[in-house]
Amino acid sequence: MMILVIASAIGPSFLAIFKDKLGSYQVGLYGCLILAILIFILTFFARQPRKSQLLD
């Protein structure tokens, strides 16, 4: 849940910077798309936590 709150706070600012610098949201949205795809792919390589790590 915390990740969603942080992303909701940063996302509009990130897109506004691209709008100001380049005059369009398109580059920022493509950047967000690439980031989302990269995170999706990386989730397949993540290991499941062990019980001993959860208890610490």
Secondary structure, 3 states (H helix, E strand, C coil): CHHHHHHHHHHHHHHHHHHHHHCCCHHHHHHHHHHHHHHHHHHCCCCCCCHHHHHC
